[in-house]
Amino acid sequence: QAHATMDLHYLRLIGLGVAAGTDLEPLESTSSAVAAAKTVAPVGASQPSVSTTVPESQLGSCRVLEPEHVARIPAADVQLLRFLLVFLQAEGLGTAPLFINGGYVRDLLLGKEPDDLDLSLCLRGFPEETTVSGLLERIPAFAEANAELGIVEVKIATVLSDESKEKHLDTFKAHFRNDAGQRIEVDIMPTIGEEAYDEGSRVPVRDQRGTPRQDALRRDLTIGALLLRVQLSCAGADVLSWTLLDFFGGEEDLHRKVLRAPCPQDKMVGDIKALLHVTCAREEEQVRVASYSSPLQEHMLQVLWWAKILVDDPLRICRALRFATKLKGFALHDTFWEAVPFAIHALQFKVAGARKYTEYLKIGTYGFSACVNFSHMAFTRTLGSGGERLATALFGGQDAKNRAKTLSPIIGFDVDAFSTMSSALQEVKEAAELFGGLLAAAVSAARFSNNRGAAAEFAEACDGMCVSNAMREAGTWPMLASERLRLENKPAYTNLECGAAAACGMDDAGFSLHLQIWSSLQAPGWSLHRQQLALRMLGLQDAAQAERVKGCMEVLQRPRPPVKGSVLATKGVLEVPPSLRRQVLMIMEVSLRILELDVAIESANDLCQVFDRCPGLRDALSSSVWYEADGKTLRFEFQPPKRGKDNKKQ
């Protein structure tokens, strides 16, 4: 009875006491449930200190999770949770509530099978020396000594940056393997209370003895602030009990398909304005805080609190947009768009671009339609009275050297042009390739306040986000190819190309265009969607040239075996200087397709047969074309550029 009384007081202390009309009950039979599983001697048993209770107005709603939701929890996760609860009991922490949080709970309530098990442990009231990181050190030995619980291997992985470690963030990631060979990865943290941010850092200094309600309040969205408490049931060690806690209306938002930040109803508007005024570094933002008003108190409270948490960490803007993209049918609450302007400058110039890129790669996994919708929203959504486009803050950021590199201000966006270009990417599945191509298409469809060009804008954004080579190339290659293929960018060709054109019965301009296309669109690594994206980019700039390119593409896409590079050194037949081999090989690939010669060229005999069938090609590739009369000196037009100080200056 004494244990039950202490437990009830403790649960009230941390915000989990019995509230009228709820199904939440104090933990009364944990000891007996564990004893039924195995008698484990408590190690350094700790009891929480008890002080005051929490008002019922702050308790939120709580209820037993329905059996149909419980049934979707994977058996391996249930086994692991039972193991952890028994471990906590052995550590004298049987009254410390253990919660599942985040997307796991959200997906359960949406009828999906959950993954990404994230746990939080409430250590409020326990001695300061009792920490999550301290507990983790003892889990592997406990698993080894209690093999009948079914966890046969535990590996601890560090997940914190050096800066986070300096701020003593008490968290860890662990990899468990059960007796069926299944592997489960789990993140475990304490329940976090109030957060504060040092100037110039986005890593919070956290109160790691927070209540569950405080921990839920720091979540990005109400639908991710739902907590599922897991307990050993008094019905027996093999049965767990599941209690759903909803402090901020997350369940209702799930039903309404609304994305909204948790908002404390017990705070005053003036108090939040004061907090926001301190955290806003720019005078413009401080003026906005002071002048912001709304006739609806609840609406005003929601906007200002959301603004506060966005200013605390502007990356939350990207995360909210990602969830709006991921969760089909969900929409951001209107107050989000009123809150964003308070943090948009910091998002653009202060947030590490690599953090943004991590979010965008996740968006890339959601598929073509979701990514297109995200890109469209980013480039069409305007903020505030100035009409600033959201995309300027989203794409770019601080690079690895803390230099801000972002898109220039956007003054227009051609929705139809973007739709035309993006449709080339419908079949792309790889996240970086899809997102990179779509960003390039959106940048190409936008008009910027300066004239540095779409390719330069794209490169600047990629530099700021520290993107992978795969994403950079997905956009850069089509943009540069379309630029090279424009009529005004026709390169100057040598007698080598002119001779090959004559051998193919074409004029110099027509043959040159085929070579341009081959070098721009047929290079190794080029996929069909990249070709199509480049062609559509070109079509928006020069429709007539794009049609000419399409006609040439039909010829160049004729299948034939590639010419083997070794034939370019066939003594007495074709001896190409090393500096010209790439150029000659390209001419041969193009010429053979124009002449409709599909014979393989892998040996000297193959080469002689082709030259016999097309003597004009033999003449075009004669050594006399590139050598002077002495047969050794390269003609001036084929000599490589000299290297030296003068050339470097140029």
Secondary structure, 3 states (H helix, E strand, C coil): CHHHHHHHHHHHHCCCCCCCCCCCCCCCCHHHHHHHHCCCCCCCCCCCCCCCCCCHHHCCEEEECCHHHHCCCCHHHHHHHHHHHHHHHHCCCCCCCEEECCHHHHHHHCCCCCCCEEEEECCCCCCCCCCHHHHHCCHHHHHHHCHHHCEEEEEEECCCCHHHHHCCCCCEEEEEEECCCCEEEEEEEECCCCEEECCCCCCEEECCCCCHHHHHHCCCCHHHCCEEEEEECCCCCCCEEEEEEECCCHHHHHHHCEECCCCCCCCCHHHHHHHHHHHCCCHHHHHHHHHCCCCCHHHHHHHHHHHHHHHHCCHHHHHHHHHHHHCCCCEECHHHHHHHHHCHHHHHHCCEHHHHHHHHHHHHCCCHHHHHHHHHHHHHCEECCCCEECHHHHCEEECCCCCEEECCCEEEECHHHHHHHHHHHCCCCCHHHHHHHHHHHHHHHEEECCCCCHHHHHHHHHHHHCCCHHHHHHHHHHHHHHHHCCHHHCCCCCHHHHHHHHHCCCCHHHHHHHHHHHHHHCCCCCCHHHHHHHHHHHHHHCHHHHHHHHHHHHHHCCCCCCCCHHHHEECCCEECCHHHHHHHHHHHHHHHHHCCCCCCCCCHHHHHHHHHHCHHHHHHCCHHHHECCCCCCECHHHCCCCCCHHHHHC
